[in-house]
Amino acid sequence: MKFINGTWFEFQHHNKPEGKYYNAQSKAFTDEQWRTKIGEIHDAGMEYLVLLASALDYTAYFPTDVLPQADLECKNPIDVLMSEAEKLGMKVFMSTGFYGDWTRPDINTTDKEIMRKEKTAMGQLYEQFGKYKSFYGWYFPDEAYLGNYFREGFIEYLNDYDSYAKSFDKTKKTLIAPYGTRVVKCDDIYAKQLDELNVDIVAYQDEVGVQKTKVEELPEIFERVRKVHDKVGRSKMWADMELFEFEGIPYKSALLPAKFERIKQQIEAISPFVDEILTFDYQSAMNKPGTTAFAGVKESEQLYADYVNWKNSF
C-alpha cells in the first residue's frame, strides 16, 4: 500500500470561490504559522511539497523585479517554505507560474512576454533558493488537458522549460500534473509523446473531487496508463489525487474535505499503479487537530485524524 507522500501547497488558493474557507486565514498567517502548517504536513507522513504558484494575481511570493510583492502578513513566504522544508527533510518542487492569468494556460504557454517573465523569475528563484537542500525540482503549473493526447506544440513547450530549468542544475527533477486522465488514449501515439517528453515525472490527476471520475473507475484508468509508461520507460508515473469535494457547483463553490471513506478508496484504487501519491491538496481538506495554524472548516481536523490513524494502523 502506498500512502499520500506529498501535497500541492499554496499561500493563497488561486480560485477565489474555492478558497472561501481558508484564503483569508492563510493571508494573515505569520512566518511561524506557515512553519507550523508545513510541520503538520510532515507529521502526516508527507515528504513532497509542490508549490502551485510562485506568483499569483500579478504579484509575487518572493523578492523580484518581475512583479510587485504579494500582500501577505508573511513577507517572504517562499523563503519560509524552503527553510522549514529543509529543516524537516522535505522536498519542494518550485513553481514556474503564474506570471500571467492562471485561467489561461493556452496563453501562458505561448505568449513570449509571459514566458520571458517566467524564465527571468526562474533564474531569480534559483539564485535565492537554490542553496536550500529542500529545492528538489521544478513544477510547470500551466496544466495540460490530455484530451486523448497532449495538444500540438505542448511537448515542445515542456521540453523547452525542462531544458531551461536544468540549465541551473541538471539534477533537479521536473514535474507536470495533466488532467483528462480518464480519456487519454494509451496507444502508440501517446507512447510516442511520452517518449519525446523530457519531463521527469507525470502526476496524473484522478479527477474524483471535480466529479469527472468515479472511484470505481480508477483501477482501470491508472492500470492502462501504467502500462504505457512501463512500455516507454522514461518519465515516472505519479498520482495527483484529489482530497476535496465541492460545497456546490464544481469550480464555482468552496472546497471542503471529502469523507475519509472516499479518500481511503481512492488510495487503495491508485496505489498499485503509481510510484508516488501526491494530493491536491492538504490545505483545502486537512488541519492537524489543535493546530495554531488553522485555516478551513472544522471537518478538516476529522479527516486529518482519520487518515493518520488509518495510515499508522499498518
Secondary structure, 3 states (H helix, E strand, C coil): CCCEEEEEECCCCCCCCCCCCCHHHHHCCCHHHHHHHHHHHHHCCCCEEEECCCEECCEECCCCCCCCECCCCCCCHHHHHHHHHHHHCCEEEEECCCCCCCCCHHHHCCCHHHHHHHHHHHHHHHHHHCCCCCEEEEECCCCCECCCCCCCCHHHHHHHHHHHHHHHCCCCEEEECCECHHHCCCCHHHHHHHHHCCCCEEEEECCCCCCCCCHHHHHHHHHHHHHHHHHHCCCEEEEEEECEEECCCCCCCCEEECCHHHHHHHHHHHHHHCCCEEEECHHHHCCCCCCCCCCCCCHHHHHHHHHHHHHHCC
